[in-house]
Structures are given as C-alpha cells and as structure tokens.
C-alpha cells in the first residue's frame, strides 16, 4: 500500500476481499454450475479469467 501498488485500505479488509474473491466461486461451484447455463469446461475457463479480474480489482497498475 505504501508503494502505491495496492488501493489504500485497512489490511484486514484487503485480506478479506482477496480471500472472498478467490474462495467464493470455488465454494459455490456446484450451485453455480446448476443455475448458470454453462458447461463445466466454460466454468473452468471463467475461473481462469478471474485471475486477471482479481488482480485488477485488488492491485493498481
């Protein structure tokens, strides 16, 4: 945060945000696969794309 690479916030909030963004789709996978009109392969591709989305959400360029 001091270096300006991360949005300034309470470090606890940063860790909670990171944990939530990473774990929620994994925990919810069975429900999401049943309710969203996507295949398991498409879900895996979406999860791969989330890496960039999570980094963009948590870190500044």
Secondary structure as a PSIPRED ss2 file (coil, helix, strand):
# PSIPRED VFORMAT (PSIPRED V4.0)

   1 X C   1.000  0.000  0.000
   2 X C   1.000  0.000  0.000
   3 X C   1.000  0.000  0.000
   4 X C   1.000  0.000  0.000
   5 X C   1.000  0.000  0.000
   6 X E   0.000  0.000  1.000
   7 X C   1.000  0.000  0.000
   8 X C   1.000  0.000  0.000
   9 X C   1.000  0.000  0.000
  10 X C   1.000  0.000  0.000
  11 X H   0.000  1.000  0.000
  12 X H   0.000  1.000  0.000
  13 X H   0.000  1.000  0.000
  14 X H   0.000  1.000  0.000
  15 X H   0.000  1.000  0.000
  16 X H   0.000  1.000  0.000
  17 X H   0.000  1.000  0.000
  18 X H   0.000  1.000  0.000
  19 X H   0.000  1.000  0.000
  20 X H   0.000  1.000  0.000
  21 X H   0.000  1.000  0.000
  22 X H   0.000  1.000  0.000
  23 X H   0.000  1.000  0.000
  24 X H   0.000  1.000  0.000
  25 X H   0.000  1.000  0.000
  26 X H   0.000  1.000  0.000
  27 X H   0.000  1.000  0.000
  28 X H   0.000  1.000  0.000
  29 X H   0.000  1.000  0.000
  30 X H   0.000  1.000  0.000
  31 X H   0.000  1.000  0.000
  32 X H   0.000  1.000  0.000
  33 X H   0.000  1.000  0.000
  34 X H   0.000  1.000  0.000
  35 X H   0.000  1.000  0.000
  36 X C   1.000  0.000  0.000
  37 X C   1.000  0.000  0.000
  38 X C   1.000  0.000  0.000
  39 X C   1.000  0.000  0.000
  40 X H   0.000  1.000  0.000
  41 X H   0.000  1.000  0.000
  42 X H   0.000  1.000  0.000
  43 X H   0.000  1.000  0.000
  44 X H   0.000  1.000  0.000
  45 X H   0.000  1.000  0.000
  46 X H   0.000  1.000  0.000
  47 X H   0.000  1.000  0.000
  48 X H   0.000  1.000  0.000
  49 X H   0.000  1.000  0.000
  50 X H   0.000  1.000  0.000
  51 X H   0.000  1.000  0.000
  52 X H   0.000  1.000  0.000
  53 X H   0.000  1.000  0.000
  54 X H   0.000  1.000  0.000
  55 X H   0.000  1.000  0.000
  56 X H   0.000  1.000  0.000
  57 X H   0.000  1.000  0.000
  58 X H   0.000  1.000  0.000
  59 X E   0.000  0.000  1.000
  60 X C   1.000  0.000  0.000
  61 X C   1.000  0.000  0.000
